[in-house]
Amino acid sequence: MISFQDTTQTSPYVEITDVAEYFGVNRATVRTWVRKEYIPRSAYIKAGDTYRYNIASIEAHLTKGERKNGE
């Protein structure tokens, strides 16, 4: 298993499996988040059928509402 820290040191973009593991969900959930635009287009790269995700961008987007309400 590759740790999140190891993958971000070589590239800020990781595979769907890493995103799912980081957030504690399955890959289908990540795909749903993309389809429903919970993960913004700016947080991933798509080349053909290949996606690579920026976990830091996803986390910032998903927690944006929490920070607004918690401020």
N, C-alpha and C positions, 0 to 999 in steps of 0.2 A: 504494500500500500504506500502511495506517495502522499506525503503530508502537504497541506495547503501551502505552508511556508516554503517547501522545496520547489513547488511548481511556480510560485510567484517570483522566485529568485531568477529563473530562466526566462519567464515570460509572464506578463500580467494576465494572459488569456489561458484558460484551462478547459478541459473536456467536461461534458455534462455530468459524468460520473463524479468528478471532483466537486462540482456545484451541489449535486444531490447529497453527497457525503457531508459537505460543509454545513448545509442547512438542515441535515437530518431528515431528508425526504427522499422519495424515489425519483428515478429519472422521468417517469410519466408526469409527476408533479411539476418538475422543471419545464417540461414541454408545455404543460398547461399554462404555467406562468408566462411563457413566451407568447403563446397563442392569445391569451387574455390581456397581454401587454402589461402584466405586473412587472415583468422584466423589460425595461425600455430598449428600443433598438440600439441605442448608443452603448449598451452594456454588453453587446456581443458582436462577433464577426461571423458572417455567413458566406461560405464559398461553396457553391453547389449544394450538396446535402450535408456539408460539414459545418458545424457550429463550434465556436470557441467563445468562452464567457469570461468576463472580468468580474470576479467575485466582489471586489471592493466596490465597484459601481453598483452591482446588484444590491448589496447590503445597504449602501447609502440610500438607494431608491426605496427599498422595502421598509427602512426604518425612518424615512423622512417624516411621515405622519406622526410617528411616535414622538419624535423630537419636538414637533410643533405643539402637540398637546401637552408635552411634559415641560415645556419652557415656562 
